[in-house]
Amino acid sequence: MPPRTPQRVPEHTHDEVNERIQEAIRRSVAHYARCDREGIDRRLAELDQEWDIERALEFNAATLATSSIALGLSGRKRWFLLAGTVTAFLAQHALQGWCPPLPILRRLGFRTAREIDQERYALKALRGDFADLSIDEEADPEARVNAALEAAG
């Protein structure tokens, strides 16, 4: 049985890379815990523009497949093999959560939608968006960061 969608990429990513990504989220939330509302708003806007790993893989596959088909149509039939290989990798990723470009893209810093959302919701918690969640504005920054990350799951 294939892994559940939210876990499939982290399960196929080296632990060191997963830890580095989680630490980057923690550092970002810690930084913005010391910022004003406008700083958090800017970061949230940046997160809305961030490409997750799925989008990066889809774009990579589409670009390579389209290019190889165009090259194949120009006379060199061997290029069609690249399109077949790329689409097979994309199918492999859909089923297993892993394909050859995945480790490279993860090391380049591409995150899952869930990891991006974790940072997004922690920042929203710090900003005070959730009425039923109280994060003490007077608490030390580390306590605020921990509360926000815990709320974000």
N, C-alpha and C positions, 0 to 999 in steps of 0.2 A: 504494500500500500504506500503511495507517495506521501511524503511529509505534508503536514498542514501548511498552507500558503505562508502565514506569518513567520514560521520557523525554518522554512526550507533554505533560504540563503544563509542565515547565520549558522545553521547546522553544517553547511558545506564551506564555511569560511574558517580559516585558521584561527585558533583561539586568540593568538596575539593580535590579529587584525580586529577581531570583535572587541577585545579589551581596549584597543587604541580608539576605536570608534566610540565606545561607551565613555571613555575618559574625555574625549573631545566634547561630547554632549555635556558632561559634568562641568568641564571648564567653561563652556559657553554659558550654561545656566548660571554658574557662579559669577561670571563676568557681568551678566545682565542683571543679576540680583543687586548689584551696586549701581545700576543705571536708573535713570528716570524712565517714565512711561514712554517718552518719545524714542528712547534707545531701544526699548523692548519692541515698540511698534515697528521700528526700522528692521530689526532682526526678524520679526514675524513676516514682514514683506519679503525679506531675502529668502526665508524658508519656503514661502509660496512659489518662488521661482526655481528652487533647487530641484534638479533632476534626480529621481530615485534610481536605484540600480536596474529596475525593470525597464524604465524608459531608456536608459543608456544602452542596455542590451538590445532592446527592440530597434533603436536607431542604428546601432552598429550592424545588426543583422540586415536591416532593410537597405542600408547603404552598400554593404558588401554584396548582397544578393543582386541588387539592381545594377551595380557596376559590373558584376561578373556576367550578368545576362547581356548587358550592352556590349561588353567585350566579346562574348560568345557569338552574338549576332553579327559582329564585325568580321567574323571569319575564323577565329580560333575557337573551335568547339570545346577545347579543354577547359575554357573559362566556365562552362556550365557546371563543371564539377565543384567549383567554389560555391556557386549558388546552392547546389544540393547539400554540400557540407554545412554551410551556414544555416540553412533551414533545418537540417537535422540537429544541429547544436541548439537551435532555438526550441525545437520540440523536446529535446533532452532536458533543457532548462525548465520548460513548462511541466514536465513530468517529475523530474527529480530535484529541481532547485539548483542544479549545477550544470555548467558548461565551461569549456576552456577559457573564454574571456573573463569569467566571473572573478577568479582570484586577482587578475590584473586590475580590473575595475575597482574591486574592494580595496586593494592596496592604494589605489589612486584617491580613495576617499568617498566613493559612491556608497550611499547608505540606502537601506530599505525604507519604504514609505513608513513603516512602523517606527524606525529609528528617528526619522525626521519628525514624525508626529510626537514622539516622546519629548523631544526638545521643544516643539511647538506648545504642547499642553503644559509642560513645566513652566514655560515663559508666561503663558496665559494665567496659570495659577499664581505666579509671582505678581502679575499685573492686577490680580483681583477679579478675574472674569467669572469665577465660579462662586456664587453666593453661599452655597452650602459648605464650601471649603475655606477654612480660615487659616491664613498664614500670617502669623504675628509680624506686623511691620516693624516692630521694635526689637524683634529677635536678632541674634547675631546672623551675619550672612550665611554661615555654614548651616545653621539650623533652617533657614529659609530655603536654601538650596535643597537640602535633604527632604524637607516637606514637599517642595514642588516636584522633585523627581519621584518621590513616593506616590504623589497624587497622579502623576503622569503614567505610572505603571511601568 
